[in-house]
Amino acid sequence: MQSFYDRFGLRKVINARGPATVLGASRVKDGIRQDIYDMLGLSVEMWELQRRANEAIVKLTGAEAGVAAGCTAAGMAISIAATLTGDDMGKIKELPIIRGPKHKVVIQKGHVIGIGDTPANQLIRLTGAEPVEIGEALDCASYHLEAALTPDVAAAVYVMMDVFPPNLLPFDKFVEICKSKGVPVIVDAAYDTDFRHSIAKGADLVVHSGQKWLGGATSALVAGRKDLVHACFLQELGIGRPMKVGKEGVLGLISAIEHWLARDEEAIIRQQEAFAERFIAAMAEVPGLTGSIKRTRFSPSVRVVMEIDEEQTGVPAWEINMKLGTGDPVIKMDDYAVYHGKMEFDLSFLDDGDERTIIKAIASIVEEKKKNGGAVRQPEPMNRLDLQYHTLRRWLDDNPRA
């Protein structure tokens, strides 16, 4: 019987990275898929569907109000726009031309990341606002933020992740200083699984992904102050229109929130811990591989960190990573630390037996190198963005896996 992948000419992906957009985001559960399917066959007034989304988001986050958006990047853009315009429809229709004195948005330089691989400062400029980067790449002090919060600042952006240098401003201090100057704080919490944390700490708007850990269709939720959430909704009549969310995204978000709140977290973790133990035990088959378990609030699942001792494998982690990404099936994991000899596997979307496939693929790479005595042509080391560009520029007329 022809598989789904074969029918559409796609290569199967074993996704140990998590709900990355480049891998199609989350594997949507049957119940959520059924709700989306039913919604697709119906008509609905979108304002009423968004009102139901508001109720679900409030229940999840504890915020005053909430609205569904097209994706996290879209949610960030309309949140920034909302602080520039409020509910003034004249101003909404003018963006990215800003009518008013407040036209700057502050962000720590170390937080200028790719939001869906769109640079954070570019996303700010998209609204017409001027990004003001404060501090240095590895450090930011209170005085940097205090000096930057001039009367022409409309908002300040904070990115919630666990990969930043420790000397950037902590969230509590960032919010405290902004509150003292009356500047709204917008939080990019795309990967955060604590859906109440930022709101409880005083953020004015928080954006969570709807298609990552929540497991809905492509969407985001924007939660926060009622006046600003209302202004976010109105952006669909302005610059938010090209990034609007459809009925399947809104309904998928509502359904995903219902499933999230009803999940048996303890049972899921027990199952994943057993999987992790099998995975780590299988690593012993390849000399030079060791594994350990990791937990973080930026993933709801168990993660396995694999360390690769190049002295024993004869192949560096970055080369193993590149070859896994061009195999059949394609195997993807969190590769931010491959140049430090580490690969991180999220277990959320792995099936029983996938751990055996991963270990066999790595063993084959190591064996090939030993068999050829190093005569195999070495791939050129590429960092993450270079590799991404290499793939995307060749997607149509060439073979990105070559």
VOGU-3710 file (C-alpha; in Angstrom, 3 decimals, decimal comma):
1> mqsfydrfgl> 0,000/0,000/0,000  1,367/3,406/-0,995  2,274/5,533/2,002  1,139/9,127/2,451  4,739/10,268/1,967  5,081/8,299/-1,283  1,761/9,546/-2,606  2,920/13,156/-2,431  6,608/12,554/-3,167  7,807/13,520/0,316
11> rkvinargpa> 10,627/12,064/2,363  9,674/10,833/5,822  10,980/12,885/8,738  11,789/11,538/12,193  11,283/14,710/14,195  13,305/14,802/17,411  13,634/18,576/17,309  10,143/19,435/18,441  7,476/21,616/16,784  9,813/23,658/14,594
21> tvlgasrvkd> 8,081/25,530/11,782  10,619/24,215/9,247  9,438/20,689/10,110  5,759/21,514/9,793  5,372/22,424/13,492  3,338/20,113/15,718  1,922/16,656/15,022  -1,737/17,520/15,554  -3,688/14,954/17,587  -6,723/13,136/16,189
31> girqdiydml> -9,309/14,970/18,303  -7,987/18,393/17,297  -7,770/17,331/13,647  -11,417/16,222/13,768  -12,508/19,578/15,178  -10,577/21,408/12,449  -12,070/19,093/9,804  -15,601/19,828/11,007  -14,933/23,579/11,097  -13,633/23,575/7,525
41> glsvemwelq> -17,047/22,447/6,261  -18,956/25,235/7,985  -19,457/28,981/7,825  -19,067/31,162/10,911  -18,845/34,837/11,823  -15,183/35,308/12,626  -15,768/37,833/15,409  -17,902/35,266/17,231  -15,303/32,524/16,737  -12,664/34,919/18,074
51> rraneaivkl> -14,881/35,606/21,085  -14,831/31,873/21,867  -11,045/31,939/21,405  -10,900/34,808/23,892  -12,698/32,665/26,480  -10,319/29,724/25,955  -7,222/31,941/26,098  -8,383/33,624/29,312  -8,960/30,187/30,868  -5,467/29,047/29,842
61> tgaeagvaag> -3,474/32,176/30,724  -5,412/34,070/33,379  -5,204/37,219/31,246  -7,944/39,843/30,909  -8,503/38,935/27,258  -7,055/37,038/24,325  -7,210/36,786/20,554  -6,003/34,247/17,981  -3,388/35,355/15,454  -1,848/33,834/12,330
71> ctaagmaisi> 1,396/32,686/13,974  3,817/33,909/16,653  5,535/36,361/14,292  2,135/37,727/13,263  1,107/37,929/16,914  4,229/39,932/17,728  3,659/42,281/14,777  0,044/43,043/15,669  0,960/43,406/19,348  3,565/46,023/18,512
81> aatltgddmg> 1,101/47,710/16,156  -1,526/47,762/18,914  0,760/49,801/21,179  1,303/52,277/18,332  -2,364/52,780/17,434  -4,627/51,642/20,260  -8,145/51,285/18,835  -7,841/54,456/16,722  -8,941/53,220/13,293  -7,417/56,225/11,575
91> kikelpiirg> -4,000/55,305/12,951  -4,551/51,601/12,194  -5,256/52,421/8,542  -2,088/54,546/8,297  0,532/52,047/9,491  3,402/51,664/8,768  3,197/55,455/8,777  2,904/56,354/12,459  0,660/59,267/13,399  1,691/60,198/16,910
101> pkhkvviqkg> 4,715/60,869/19,102  5,359/57,278/20,200  7,275/55,485/17,456  10,079/53,494/19,135  10,207/49,930/20,473  12,951/48,862/22,889  14,570/45,423/22,877  17,740/44,053/24,458  20,418/43,536/21,816  20,857/39,962/23,043
111> hvigigdtpa> 17,158/39,329/22,325  17,387/40,249/18,657  16,766/36,670/17,564  14,968/35,150/14,607  11,242/35,121/15,398  10,294/32,360/13,021  13,675/33,244/11,462  12,483/36,809/10,844  14,913/39,071/12,737  13,154/40,628/15,718
121> nqlirltgae> 14,247/44,119/14,711  12,848/43,578/11,202  9,525/42,532/12,696  9,468/45,784/14,677  10,275/47,819/11,547  7,433/46,060/9,715  4,970/48,075/11,820  6,739/51,345/11,049  8,296/51,520/14,511  11,980/52,202/15,109
131> pveigealdc> 13,756/49,418/17,008  16,017/50,604/19,819  18,560/47,921/20,742  19,922/48,314/24,255  22,956/46,850/25,983  25,431/44,543/24,299  25,129/41,055/22,824  26,065/39,346/26,098  25,177/42,004/28,675  22,416/44,461/29,465
141> asyhleaalt> 22,086/46,607/32,585  19,206/48,403/34,253  20,680/51,760/33,255  20,563/50,757/29,572  16,811/50,183/29,805  16,110/53,205/32,000  17,939/55,521/29,613  16,153/54,091/26,567  12,597/54,512/27,903  12,108/58,028/26,589
151> pdvaaavyvm> 8,625/59,586/26,021  8,640/58,461/22,369  8,787/54,738/23,252  5,564/52,841/22,529  6,561/49,418/23,916  9,376/47,167/25,065  9,848/43,587/23,811  11,125/40,666/25,896  11,917/37,221/24,453  11,284/34,261/26,757
161> mdvfppnllp> 13,682/31,377/26,048  16,406/29,438/27,857  19,314/29,956/25,445  20,329/33,520/26,283  23,471/34,691/28,102  22,919/35,030/31,871  23,867/38,719/31,953  20,840/40,056/30,124  18,139/41,704/32,215  15,927/39,167/34,000
171> fdkfveicks> 12,237/39,371/33,233  11,142/40,661/36,650  13,577/43,597/36,532  12,686/44,359/32,902  8,979/44,544/33,751  9,605/46,579/36,908  11,560/49,268/35,064  9,082/49,440/32,169  6,145/49,697/34,567  7,827/52,578/36,379
181> kgvpvivdaa> 7,940/54,462/33,052  4,443/53,424/31,913  5,775/51,470/28,922  3,855/48,304/27,894  5,839/45,045/27,839  5,280/42,597/24,974  6,600/39,056/25,486  7,526/36,591/22,763  6,777/33,309/24,558  6,515/31,066/21,487
191> ydtdfrhsia> 8,208/28,111/23,169  7,126/28,732/26,759  4,839/26,039/28,185  4,030/28,021/31,340  1,079/29,896/29,890  0,450/31,934/33,051  3,962/33,005/34,010  4,396/36,201/31,980  0,873/37,490/32,600  1,197/36,867/36,346
201> kgadlvvhsg> 4,508/38,780/36,347  2,909/41,857/34,808  3,381/41,600/31,034  0,903/43,665/29,023  0,782/41,350/25,998  2,133/37,805/25,685  2,324/35,809/22,463  2,364/31,997/22,561  2,433/29,687/19,564  -0,712/27,733/18,844
211> qkwlggatsa> 0,966/25,216/16,549  3,996/24,377/18,657  3,527/22,776/22,070  -0,230/23,377/22,211  -0,531/21,258/19,071  -3,096/23,175/17,013  -3,054/24,279/13,383  -0,888/27,236/12,377  -1,833/30,009/14,793  -0,831/31,957/17,888
221> lvagrkdlvh> -2,567/33,313/20,928  -2,139/36,883/22,127  -3,095/37,353/25,780  -3,017/40,403/27,999  -4,664/43,730/28,741  -8,181/43,931/27,345  -7,664/47,297/25,627  -4,494/46,128/23,868  -5,980/42,755/22,889  -8,920/44,604/21,343
231> acflqelgig> -6,452/46,797/19,434  -4,673/43,635/18,223  -7,970/42,296/16,846  -8,598/45,547/14,993  -5,223/45,311/13,218  -6,886/42,811/10,873  -8,380/45,882/9,218  -4,851/47,219/8,690  -1,389/45,698/8,480  -2,633/42,526/10,172
241> rpmkvgkegv> -4,765/41,610/7,161  -2,016/39,882/5,107  -1,190/37,710/8,138  -4,755/36,933/9,237  -5,699/33,654/10,880  -8,383/31,483/9,268  -11,294/29,679/10,888  -9,288/26,437/10,996  -6,497/28,195/12,911  -8,853/29,786/15,455
251> lglisaiehw> -10,891/26,634/16,022  -7,716/24,541/16,117  -6,357/26,818/18,834  -9,556/26,523/20,902  -9,512/22,735/20,577  -5,781/22,557/21,350  -6,282/24,556/24,557  -9,078/22,184/25,615  -6,825/19,158/25,007  -3,875/20,793/26,776
261> lardeeaiir> -5,889/21,510/29,909  -7,277/17,946/29,940  -4,001/16,086/29,284  -2,547/13,567/31,761  0,892/15,140/32,102  2,228/12,557/34,565  1,331/9,627/32,304  2,962/11,336/29,312  6,182/11,935/31,238  6,307/8,341/32,527
271> qqeafaerfi> 6,003/7,054/28,982  8,701/9,410/27,710  11,089/8,562/30,550  10,846/4,878/29,622  11,549/5,813/25,996  14,532/7,939/27,086  16,018/5,057/29,058  15,780/2,761/26,004  17,312/5,454/23,829  20,248/6,055/26,179
281> aamaevpglt> 20,845/2,318/26,562  20,958/1,919/22,767  23,691/4,552/22,531  26,108/2,090/24,141  26,149/0,234/20,819  28,183/3,080/19,304  31,458/3,822/21,139  31,703/7,517/21,902  27,994/8,183/22,418  26,603/8,952/25,864
291> gsikrtrfsp> 23,220/10,307/26,863  21,483/12,091/29,705  17,954/13,285/30,440  17,055/16,964/30,486  13,874/18,823/31,453  13,030/22,449/30,692  9,864/24,496/30,879  10,470/25,401/27,223  9,387/21,899/26,258  6,627/19,884/27,920
301> svrvvmeide> 8,477/16,651/27,218  11,537/14,709/28,268  14,658/15,508/26,270  17,757/13,389/25,733  21,117/15,113/25,346  23,574/13,025/23,320  27,263/13,822/23,693  29,585/12,702/20,883  33,228/11,999/21,655  34,925/12,630/18,308
311> eqtgvpawei> 38,078/10,846/19,505  36,076/7,603/19,608  33,571/8,079/16,793  36,025/9,594/14,342  33,177/11,838/13,182  32,324/15,213/14,733  28,799/15,907/15,927  28,198/18,564/13,292  28,992/16,090/10,489  26,712/13,430/11,982
321> nmklgtgdpv> 23,986/16,059/12,225  24,368/17,083/8,574  24,301/13,484/7,325  21,258/12,584/9,425  19,504/15,536/7,807  20,102/14,177/4,291  19,302/10,509/4,941  16,158/8,513/4,332  14,308/8,966/6,587  15,455/12,493/7,394
331> ikmddyavyh> 16,356/12,740/11,096  16,211/16,141/12,765  17,014/17,203/16,321  17,951/20,375/18,229  21,363/21,157/16,738  22,238/24,438/18,425  25,163/22,809/20,287  26,564/20,486/17,611  29,809/22,438/17,451  30,210/21,633/21,142
341> gkmefdlsfl> 29,719/17,914/20,492  26,085/17,744/21,610  22,756/16,930/19,989  19,478/17,289/21,856  16,500/15,041/21,113  12,980/16,064/22,102  10,742/13,026/22,539  7,378/14,688/21,895  6,943/13,441/18,335  8,946/10,205/18,343
351> ddgdertiik> 7,294/6,810/17,918  8,405/3,534/19,472  11,303/2,216/17,405  12,476/5,645/16,237  15,305/5,507/18,779  16,588/2,322/17,077  16,432/3,998/13,659  18,398/7,006/14,958  21,132/4,870/16,545  21,421/2,663/13,450
361> aiasiveekk> 21,781/5,745/11,246  24,549/7,169/13,451  26,298/3,786/13,609  26,222/3,629/9,802  27,807/7,091/9,508  30,575/6,144/11,940  31,176/2,790/10,233  31,362/4,394/6,789  34,029/6,807/7,976  36,103/4,037/9,588
371> knggavrqpe> 35,727/1,749/6,583  37,025/4,410/4,234  39,834/5,404/6,575  38,882/9,054/6,360  38,964/9,015/2,557  35,331/10,103/2,327  35,070/13,728/1,250  34,573/15,922/4,280  31,504/18,174/4,137  32,140/21,845/4,687
381> pmnrldlqyh> 31,212/22,979/8,203  28,207/25,292/8,108  26,522/27,154/10,911  22,744/26,960/11,270  21,853/30,011/9,176  24,312/29,178/6,389  22,900/25,663/6,194  19,365/27,042/6,154  20,232/29,431/3,301  21,999/26,652/1,406
391> tlrrwlddnp> 18,798/24,609/1,573  16,274/27,348/0,818  18,100/28,877/-2,143  18,166/25,454/-3,815  14,644/24,298/-2,911  13,128/24,690/-6,389  15,726/23,989/-9,071  18,356/21,883/-7,347  18,784/19,214/-4,668  19,068/20,819/-1,214
401> ra> 20,151/17,451/0,244  23,112/17,093/-2,129
//
